[in-house]
Amino acid sequence: MDTTKATIFYCKGSWTQTESVKLQRALSTFQPEANKPIIIDGGKIEALDSVGALLLTRAAAHWESLDYTVQWKGFSEAHEDVFSLIKEYAADLPTVSPPRSLPWVQILGKQTIHLGLQLWAFVSFVGLIFLEGLGWCKAPHRIRFKSICNNIQATGTRATFIVALLSVLIGVVLAYQMGVQLRDYGANIFVVDFLGIAILREFGPMITAIIIAGRTGSSYAAQIGTMKLTEEVAALQTMGLSPIEALVLPRVTALFFALPLLVILSEVMALFGGMIMAKAMLSLSFIDFMHRFSTAIDLQTFLIGLIKVPVFALLIASIGTFQGFQVKDSAASVGERTTISVVQGIFMIIVVDAAFSILFDWLGI
């Protein structure tokens, strides 16, 4: 048949139950040209099940009832076998209807139950980490020092440049925003006080943790998710090894040691950026800046910010590895869980930082 004198309906992608709504929409919006035969081209179908075959069969029957000539082209032998079964039992098959949309109350209930189950699974996962950590304390020879050192290098050493660069820029921005206000009142020197407190107590730990959550937390989820996809995690279990001990504990321990050092680096570089902006904008020399900093900022301010860092490290590592273990049987699941790990990690960092602020206020420190 001359295809130029026919209307061609191209079937592409997945013709399965999960795509039934989209397929029905495509079939219903297809408008064949009058007085021209219809060719159904299945050469680009990637997956076909009984639902997709039934939809096509009924669409073809509908077009034939409108006096169109329908021809089939490009279908494989496996596809033709499915169509043969469908045509044989088509009269007994039910109508394919799109899934019924649930009321908002049921959707809210399902989402709440799902969130509760995920939270319980995460808490149980953190409990397993602590139990395996106690096993390391009882038997230090089981500690995987080489794996810990490799992870420290990956999460700490290789992150220094991005942390330092962003911290300098944050210090510049903070000094500029504070300096604009202080300059109007002739209180240039107090930019040191504001910078020191803001960076040491809040911005240094929180910004560094957010950077590491995006950089390291996502890599943890992707690494473990890929290992689960390639059945390396199952292989560890088959050999009698604990995936928590082999994969999670070294990463948690490495971040537990690396993140405080990165926070200190971040605070130093942010203060350096603030010094540069204070000199350029407020004519405050480096010596005056350092002298004021040493008298206005005490050790307690630094320690208050540093107290939060181990908690941030535990959150980032545990969320990243937990989401890695949630990966299912597809590459898309790896990307989805990696994204979730970053979002949840940043969200929990901000929530915990706010909780620490309330606690410090309640304790009067």
ABEGO torsion letter per residue (X at the ends): XBAAABBBBBBBEBBBAAAAAAAAAAAAABBBBBGBBBBBBAAABABBBAAAAAAAAAAAAAAAAAGBBBBBBGBBAAAAAAAAAAAAAAAABBBBBBBBBBBAAAAAAAAAAAAAAAAAAAAAAAAAAAAAAAAAAABAAABBAAAAAAAAAAAAAAAAAAAAAAAAAAAAAAAAAAAAAAAAAGAAAAAAAAAAAAAAAAAAAAAAAAAAAAAAAAAAAAAAAAAAAAGAAAAAAAAGBBAAAAAAAAAAAAAAAAAAAAAAAAAAAAAAAAAAAAAAAAGBBAAAAAAAAAAABBAAAAAAAAAAAAAAAAAAAAAAAAAAAABBABAAAAAAAAAAAAAAAAAAAAAAAAAAAAAAAAAGX
